[in-house]
């Protein structure tokens, strides 16, 4: 009788737990080890790379984990490129000038990603999206504001890209750029170190650092205000 | 399918013309023995030809619209050849990529309705639905895929306030 009561309580509690973090107890070590089988794999054939990373998994979250881990371990954040883009964007006074800059800089960005495996957040989000799509997973790039220690955010000046991915019919958020490592301020260069805090994060937690331009990507019922986030 | 069938018809007609020329040749007048054997031979040949063409037709209709596709991939903006573009049959691993001149030859025969996907980093993905009468050589023009480039980095120490002061002075 007591066992039955425990079981009933457990069944009642389970969905609530799942709401908080669906993959808290999931063992991703197999997906991570598959990702480690392909160090520095070229990006010249993304469908092929996506297939290698995901073909041994049947669960959406494991497929996605394998390619997310691969991106985090193999792509370096290019601080120089980041500064170049930041500076140029600040010089652009009009929307047209900005679009022109994006067009020019996109080519540089793609070339650097392909040849050097280096990029900035847009390249990370692009690569995650392309690999996910090639693996049959729905995935989008999200534009918005990213808050890091010490950054000053300005309205109408979004500064970050990340991804939303649909796994088993439900949308989740992740940020491969910040999961891959940090910029060391003293050395002024990227220090790779995987940070699991940015993988399939619970939306309320994710919203502490990320505010999308399209607020539907907050994935929360009670949307916090942008003004509060920018403070 | 059509072209295959037409080819068979042409061959068949040529063969019939040959048989006709045999029967109308002056040989039939000179050798009586041959005159009697010829209709038998002719019937056998006509039946053989009919069987052959029916078999040929059945074969042609059994594999409708299967054909090889080759082509060239060009940049939509500059018209220059694009190298290394991935070309694959949708939802399969079957594929190839374009060479230094942007040219490709798909390694498998394709049926009408099958979808070829053209993709590469930095280019908008394109799909091509194989048509019944696909031209032998495709010309695929791919557009660049410009991104809204943003870029926040996770810095493990606060940025120096130096820049803020400078911008205030500038104003």
Interface residues (C-beta under 8 A of the other chain):
Chain A: X43 X44 X45 X46 X47 X48 X51 X77 X79 X81 X82 X85 X86 X89 X99 X102 X103 X105 X106 X107 X109 X110 X111 X113 X114 X120 X121 X122 X126 X130 X141 X143 X146 X148 X149 X150 X151 X152 X158 X159 X160 X161 X177 X178 X181 X182 X183 X184 X185 X186
Chain B: X84 X86 X88 X93 X95 X97 X117 X119 X120 X121 X122 X144 X145 X146 X147 X148 X149 X150 X151 X152 X153 X154 X155 X156 X157 X158 X159 X164
